[in-house]
Amino acid sequence: MKIDITKLEGYSDTLTAEQKLELVTKHEIPDPDLTGYVKKDTLDRTASEAADWKKKYNSKLSEDEKREEERKTLDAAKDAELDALRKKDTISTHRAELLGIGYDDKLATETAKALADGDMAKFFANQKIHDDAVRNAARAGALAGGKEPPAGRNEEPNKRADMQKQYDVALKAGNTVEAVSLKNAMFALDKEQ
């Protein structure tokens, strides 16, 4: 620590070097006021405690990070399972609707999966297959349950035409009773069909 000897009591510019030395040695230096300072051993102990706490915090932080990572992994697994269940439900719902409109089981399942996956090309291809199957079934049903054409036979369609001819002849002849009778018979024949 430097001492400004010019401020010491008894100093003058005329003093010799020996007198200045004697003045300095006689002067008592007061103990410094250390009220705002911390002792070295206290500082060392506090720094050591802070380092220990920092190590504990970092290890705890690592544990917290591990827990957070585990939580994220579990959440991701739950989300994946939820998405799979939602997709399965969507497929099941679409499959039921497709079966309700006449799709066969295999085609309904494939089409429902295509809808759930957003594969519209597959959906439209399966829709065409279904439409073709419906048309073919309608044709087969029409051919299988179809009647022989009535040409040449005296069944209802020809019977009606014959009655119409007789009715026209009766009206021209002025025979209204026969015309009314034939008209009623044609109505009855129309109702049967």
RAVENNOR-V110925 format. One record per helix or strand of 3 or more residues. SS is the DSSP state (h for helix, s for strand). FROM is the first residue (numbers start at 0). LEN is the number of residues. Records with the same first field share a line. If there is no record, write none. Layout:
SS: FROM-LEN, FROM-LEN
This chain:
h: 4-3, 16-10, 39-61, 104-13, 119-25, 155-18, 175-17
